Amino acid sequence: MSPKKADKLATITIYIMSFFVVIILGAFLIYVIAKGMNMIKPSFIFGTPKSTSAGGGIGPQLFNSFYMLLVSLIITVPIGIGAGIYLAEYAKEGFVVRYIRISLETMASLPSIVIGMFGMLVFVNMAGWGYSIISGALSVSILNIPSMTRISENAIKIASLRVKEASLGLGASKWQTIARLTLPTAMSEILTGIILASGRIFGEAAAFLYTAGLSSGNLNFDTISLTGKVSAFSLFKPAETLAVHIWKVNSEGVVPDAAAIANGTAAVLIIAVLMFNLIARLIGNRVLKSYSGN
């Protein structure tokens, strides 16, 4: 086979594989949303769940999911980007760096239920925080920091090739180059890492079962406090998320319309993830354009 024909065959194969991936993803989204579409209404999205009777809603679980996402990203993103900057720009190749990379790869491959058990032992029991937002956020951050670090490291290395030497040649310091040129240039790839981390936070159930609990907690917006268990914004209140709620209603079977609630919750979860990804991508593109001058 000639190189030209081989190239054309490879291109067609890649297009076919990409097409099948899009079709499978689209079919999955349509199926999940169609199954739960009948439940998507204001009373379900913003209402409170009922323990034994039909009906209810997922308002507390929806709020807990977004609040857990916010707290987890506040922990994950600075540490992940900071570690990526260190590995890409400051660390010298050697035993320590190789050990760090092996540790990151090992942590990234750990099952989430193992991290959940670790979080229950350390954050719930030893630290005495109980089932809470902070316990769940720290646990899921352990899952996300390794991938966030590697994505940031690779993005910063690639961005440095384009701007580093020119910036240093014009008299900028190393940190000025990183903060004002390298990071904005790498923002698109870093944003992809943030979106991947967010998807894992939204969809995580095993780790939250052992750390955030199965209670939705109180949604008291009258007081704003990060401590105690009264305020909806408390970091130390139990927080059942949407993914955990799906598992709970299916496993307990106490509510008569458990299947309908699970389908509706899954549809809301998928829509929430899609909306967050779209908004994050739009914001990231705006930031990238503002730095690039386009």
C-alpha positions as CSV (number, residue, x, y, z in Angstrom):
1,M,0.0,0.0,0.0
2,S,1.4,3.4,-0.9
3,P,1.9,6.1,1.8
4,K,-0.8,8.2,0.3
5,K,-3.4,5.4,0.5
6,A,-2.3,4.5,4.0
7,D,-2.7,8.1,5.1
8,K,-6.2,8.3,3.6
9,L,-7.2,5.0,5.2
10,A,-5.9,6.1,8.6
11,T,-7.8,9.4,8.3
12,I,-11.0,7.7,7.4
13,T,-10.6,5.3,10.3
14,I,-10.0,8.1,12.8
15,Y,-13.1,10.0,11.4
16,I,-15.2,6.8,11.8
17,M,-14.0,6.2,15.4
18,S,-14.7,9.9,16.3
19,F,-18.2,9.6,14.8
20,F,-19.0,6.5,16.8
21,V,-17.8,8.2,20.0
22,V,-20.1,11.2,19.3
23,I,-23.0,8.9,18.5
24,I,-22.6,6.9,21.7
25,L,-22.3,10.0,23.8
26,G,-25.3,11.6,22.1
27,A,-27.4,8.4,22.5
28,F,-26.5,8.2,26.2
29,L,-27.4,11.8,26.9
30,I,-30.7,11.6,25.0
31,Y,-31.6,8.3,26.8
32,V,-30.9,9.7,30.3
33,I,-32.6,13.0,29.7
34,A,-35.7,11.4,28.0
35,K,-36.1,8.9,30.9
36,G,-36.2,11.7,33.5
37,M,-37.8,14.5,31.5
38,N,-41.3,13.9,33.0
39,M,-39.8,14.7,36.5
40,I,-38.1,17.9,35.5
41,K,-40.3,20.7,36.8
42,P,-39.8,23.5,39.4
43,S,-41.4,21.5,42.3
44,F,-38.9,18.7,41.7
45,I,-35.8,20.7,41.1
46,F,-36.3,23.1,44.0
47,G,-38.5,21.0,46.3
48,T,-37.4,19.0,49.3
49,P,-37.4,15.2,49.3
50,K,-40.1,13.1,51.1
51,S,-39.0,10.0,53.0
52,T,-41.9,7.6,52.6
53,S,-44.5,9.3,50.3
54,A,-44.4,9.9,46.6
55,G,-43.3,13.2,45.2
56,G,-40.8,15.5,46.8
57,G,-37.8,17.2,45.2
58,I,-34.0,17.4,45.0
59,G,-33.4,21.0,46.0
60,P,-31.1,20.3,48.9
61,Q,-29.1,17.7,46.9
62,L,-28.7,20.1,44.0
63,F,-27.4,22.9,46.2
64,N,-25.1,20.5,48.0
65,S,-23.7,19.3,44.7
66,F,-22.8,22.8,43.5
67,Y,-21.5,23.8,46.9
68,M,-19.4,20.6,47.1
69,L,-18.1,21.5,43.6
70,L,-17.1,25.0,44.7
71,V,-15.3,23.9,47.8
72,S,-13.5,21.0,46.1
73,L,-12.3,23.3,43.2
74,I,-11.1,25.9,45.7
75,I,-8.9,23.1,47.2
76,T,-7.9,21.3,43.9
77,V,-7.2,24.1,41.4
78,P,-4.6,26.1,43.4
79,I,-2.7,23.0,44.6
80,G,-2.9,21.3,41.1
81,I,-1.7,24.4,39.2
82,G,0.9,25.2,41.8
83,A,2.3,21.7,41.7
84,G,2.2,21.8,37.9
85,I,4.2,25.1,37.9
86,Y,6.8,23.6,40.2
87,L,7.2,20.4,38.2
88,A,7.3,22.2,34.8
89,E,9.5,25.3,35.7
90,Y,11.4,24.8,39.0
91,A,11.9,21.1,39.6
92,K,15.2,19.5,38.4
93,E,15.0,16.1,37.0
94,G,16.1,13.5,39.5
95,F,15.0,10.9,42.1
96,V,12.7,13.3,43.9
97,V,10.8,14.4,40.8
98,R,10.5,10.9,39.5
99,Y,9.2,9.8,42.9
100,I,6.6,12.7,42.8
101,R,5.4,11.7,39.4
102,I,5.1,8.0,40.3
103,S,3.1,9.0,43.4
104,L,0.8,11.2,41.3
105,E,0.2,8.4,38.9
106,T,-0.5,5.9,41.7
107,M,-2.9,8.3,43.4
108,A,-4.7,9.0,40.2
109,S,-5.4,5.2,39.7
110,L,-6.7,4.6,43.2
111,P,-10.4,3.5,43.4
112,S,-12.7,6.1,44.7
113,I,-14.1,3.8,47.4
114,V,-10.6,3.4,48.8
115,I,-10.3,7.2,49.0
116,G,-13.7,7.3,50.6
117,M,-12.6,4.8,53.3
118,F,-9.4,6.9,53.8
119,G,-11.5,10.1,54.1
120,M,-13.8,8.4,56.7
121,L,-10.9,7.3,58.8
122,V,-8.9,10.6,58.6
123,F,-11.4,13.4,58.1
124,V,-14.6,12.0,59.6
125,N,-13.2,10.1,62.6
126,M,-9.7,11.2,63.4
127,A,-10.2,14.9,62.6
128,G,-13.7,14.8,64.2
129,W,-15.5,16.6,61.4
130,G,-18.1,13.9,60.9
131,Y,-20.0,13.5,57.7
132,S,-19.6,16.9,56.2
133,I,-18.9,19.1,53.1
134,I,-15.2,19.6,54.1
135,S,-14.7,15.9,54.6
136,G,-16.1,15.1,51.2
137,A,-14.3,18.0,49.5
138,L,-10.9,17.0,50.8
139,S,-11.5,13.3,49.9
140,V,-12.5,14.0,46.3
141,S,-9.6,16.5,46.0
142,I,-7.2,13.7,46.7
143,L,-8.7,12.0,43.6
144,N,-8.5,15.2,41.4
145,I,-5.2,16.8,42.4
146,P,-3.0,14.2,40.6
147,S,-4.7,14.6,37.2
148,M,-4.9,18.4,37.7
149,T,-1.2,18.5,38.4
150,R,-0.2,16.5,35.3
151,I,-2.5,18.4,33.0
152,S,-1.2,21.7,34.3
153,E,2.4,20.5,34.1
154,N,2.0,19.5,30.4
155,A,0.1,22.6,29.5
156,I,2.7,24.9,31.1
157,K,5.6,23.0,29.4
158,I,4.0,23.4,26.0
159,A,3.2,27.1,26.6
160,S,6.7,27.8,27.9
161,L,8.2,26.7,24.5
162,R,6.3,29.5,22.8
163,V,6.9,32.5,25.1
164,K,9.5,31.7,27.7
165,E,12.7,32.6,25.9
166,A,11.2,35.7,24.3
167,S,10.0,37.0,27.6
168,L,13.2,36.3,29.5
169,G,15.2,37.9,26.6
170,L,13.2,41.1,27.0
171,G,14.2,41.3,30.7
172,A,11.1,39.8,32.4
173,S,11.8,37.7,35.5
174,K,10.9,34.0,35.7
175,W,7.8,34.6,37.8
176,Q,6.6,37.5,35.6
177,T,6.9,35.2,32.6
178,I,5.0,32.4,34.3
179,A,2.2,34.7,35.8
180,R,1.7,37.0,32.8
181,L,2.5,34.9,29.8
182,T,2.8,31.1,30.4
183,L,-0.3,30.6,32.6
184,P,-2.6,32.7,30.3
185,T,-1.3,30.8,27.3
186,A,-1.9,27.5,29.0
187,M,-5.3,28.5,30.3
188,S,-7.2,26.6,27.7
189,E,-5.6,23.2,28.6
190,I,-5.8,24.0,32.3
191,L,-9.5,24.7,31.9
192,T,-9.9,21.3,30.4
193,G,-8.4,19.8,33.5
194,I,-10.8,21.9,35.7
195,I,-13.8,20.6,33.7
196,L,-12.6,17.0,34.0
197,A,-12.2,17.5,37.8
198,S,-15.7,19.1,38.0
199,G,-17.2,16.1,36.2
200,R,-15.7,13.7,38.6
201,I,-17.0,15.8,41.6
202,F,-20.5,16.0,40.1
203,G,-20.6,12.2,39.4
204,E,-18.7,10.9,42.5
205,A,-20.8,8.7,44.8
206,A,-18.5,6.2,46.5
207,A,-16.2,8.7,48.2
208,F,-19.1,10.9,49.3
209,L,-21.0,7.9,50.8
210,Y,-18.3,7.6,53.5
211,T,-17.4,11.2,54.0
212,A,-20.4,13.6,53.1
213,G,-23.1,11.2,54.4
214,L,-26.6,10.4,53.3
215,S,-28.4,13.3,54.9
216,S,-29.1,16.4,52.8
217,G,-28.8,18.7,55.9
218,N,-30.5,22.0,56.5
219,L,-30.8,24.7,53.8
220,N,-31.0,27.7,56.1
221,F,-30.0,30.8,54.1
222,D,-30.9,33.2,56.9
223,T,-27.5,33.0,58.4
224,I,-24.2,32.7,56.6
225,S,-21.6,30.7,58.5
226,L,-18.9,28.3,57.5
227,T,-19.0,26.5,60.9
228,G,-21.7,24.8,62.9
229,K,-24.5,22.8,61.2
230,V,-27.2,25.5,61.0
231,S,-26.3,27.5,57.9
232,A,-26.7,26.1,54.4
233,F,-23.1,27.3,53.8
234,S,-21.6,25.5,56.7
235,L,-18.6,23.3,55.8
236,F,-19.4,20.9,58.7
237,K,-22.9,19.9,57.8
238,P,-23.8,16.6,56.1
239,A,-24.3,17.0,52.4
240,E,-26.0,14.4,50.3
241,T,-25.2,15.1,46.6
242,L,-27.2,14.2,43.5
243,A,-25.1,11.1,42.7
244,V,-25.5,9.8,46.2
245,H,-29.2,10.6,46.1
246,I,-29.6,8.4,43.0
247,W,-27.9,5.5,44.8
248,K,-29.9,6.1,48.0
249,V,-33.4,6.1,46.5
250,N,-32.6,3.0,44.4
251,S,-31.1,1.0,47.2
252,E,-33.5,1.9,50.0
253,G,-36.7,1.5,47.9
254,V,-38.8,3.2,50.6
255,V,-40.3,5.9,48.3
256,P,-43.0,4.6,46.0
257,D,-41.7,6.5,43.0
258,A,-38.1,5.8,43.6
259,A,-37.3,4.8,40.0
260,A,-38.9,8.1,38.7
261,I,-37.0,10.1,41.2
262,A,-33.7,8.4,40.3
263,N,-34.4,9.0,36.6
264,G,-35.2,12.7,37.1
265,T,-32.2,13.2,39.4
266,A,-29.9,11.6,36.7
267,A,-31.4,13.9,34.1
268,V,-30.8,17.0,36.2
269,L,-27.3,15.8,37.0
270,I,-26.5,15.4,33.3
271,I,-28.0,18.8,32.4
272,A,-26.1,20.5,35.3
273,V,-22.8,19.0,34.1
274,L,-23.4,20.1,30.6
275,M,-24.3,23.6,31.7
276,F,-21.3,23.9,33.9
277,N,-19.0,22.7,31.2
278,L,-20.5,25.2,28.7
279,I,-20.3,28.1,31.0
280,A,-16.7,27.2,32.1
281,R,-15.6,26.9,28.4
282,L,-17.2,30.3,27.6
283,I,-15.5,32.0,30.5
284,G,-12.2,30.4,29.7
285,N,-12.4,31.5,26.0
286,R,-13.2,35.1,27.2
287,V,-10.2,35.0,29.5
288,L,-7.9,33.6,26.8
289,K,-9.1,36.3,24.3
290,S,-8.5,39.1,26.8
291,Y,-4.9,37.9,27.4
292,S,-4.2,37.3,23.8
293,G,-5.6,40.6,22.6
294,N,-8.1,39.1,20.2
